[in-house]
Amino acid sequence: MGKKIDLTAVRKLKLVECPRDAMQGIIPFIPTAKKAKYINTLLKVGFDTIDFGSFVSPKAIPQLKDSEEVLALLDMSQTTTKLLAVIGNVRGATTGAQYPE
């Protein structure tokens, strides 16, 4: 017979999805609505956290210059998933802190 697994020793697993990482390397600009639609789909999966965007200079990462607009289009009403964004400086932190999500 197989070994029994002591489920009391199993720890909670947290899955983090990172579409930001994939998107930031794509050169043609992805429309804001398309990004938001994709992330809204991911919000239904049940990830612990979604790394959705970045509050950095658009010169540094042009693809993510619309992170504020994407965030405004996300439907957080039916999910417990947390959002994560990269912040590059105090200005980015100030911008990000304006959003309760």
Phi, psi and omega in degrees: 000156180284163177291143175276142179260128177279101184291345178290341181269352181285129179266157178291135180260131178248121178260130179244124177259142187230070177295335178304316183298318179289316184294324187295340180266357181274126185283307178296134183295129177275127181303142182306314182298325180291319177298313182297319179298316179297313181292323175299324175295317178297327180297339180275349185285322181107019175300150175294316185216144172238121176275095194266333188195197186209134175255073178230174180300136176299339176291327181285314181222084183303325183299333185254018180296345182256021183303323178296318180293320177299312180303319180295338181266357182278138179261102182265005188289337184240029184218154172253002180297137177267154177254147179228141176223147175283137179235127186262343183195184182297320179300316178296321178295320179296316178297310181298324182291348178287347186249124180290338180297000000 
